[in-house]
């Protein structure tokens, strides 16, 4: 707001000087020293000074704009001051540990194949009476262990909810107060990581529950087949 006032003042002074020059028919000669005062030359000098001052102000404005741009770029490159990655990794590791602690029948294709061949079908259903009893007891332990594993995993996932809620609150707050594009993007990425961790927990829970139900269904099927075999043997003996 200062510049327009300054320019108007100079313009007014210039006009006054030009008017004075017009009224005077010839340059005024000083009484002392022989110095000549030329109104038109003075007015020209005033206008030149005003233009120079305007150029300087324009350069200052350009520098200010450049400084503002650099500050904005620095904000866009600033990293998010908070991180929930360690918490998420800890939760995932806890879920994986619970899965690795699966009792009797592990989450492994080869192990499942061996166990089913030994206790659930084939020769196991045509073995001797003592072996049938042992297999039936082993299948019951498989089923109970699987349901216990599922419940432990579900308890662990529920225990993660408190930390997940805290992570979401922290990240949403950081996203809303982000000073630049990078911080906003990093907050969004971490929120996606939280969602991924929750999906991983859900997948693990479904896998554990499905495992327990599958083992129980296999136990029922094996018990039914074993019962038919025992009945066949009873009829054969009689």
HELIX and SHEET records of a PDB file:
HELIX    1   1 UNK A    2  UNK A   23  1                                  22    
HELIX    2   2 UNK A   39  UNK A   77  1                                  39    
HELIX    3   3 UNK A   85  UNK A  100  1                                  16    
HELIX    4   4 UNK A  109  UNK A  119  1                                  11    
HELIX    5   5 UNK A  122  UNK A  126  5                                   5    
HELIX    6   6 UNK A  129  UNK A  176  1                                  48    
HELIX    7   7 UNK A  181  UNK A  237  1                                  57    
SHEET    1   A 2 UNK A  28  UNK A  29  0                                        
SHEET    2   A 2 UNK A  36  UNK A  37 -1                                        
END                                                                             
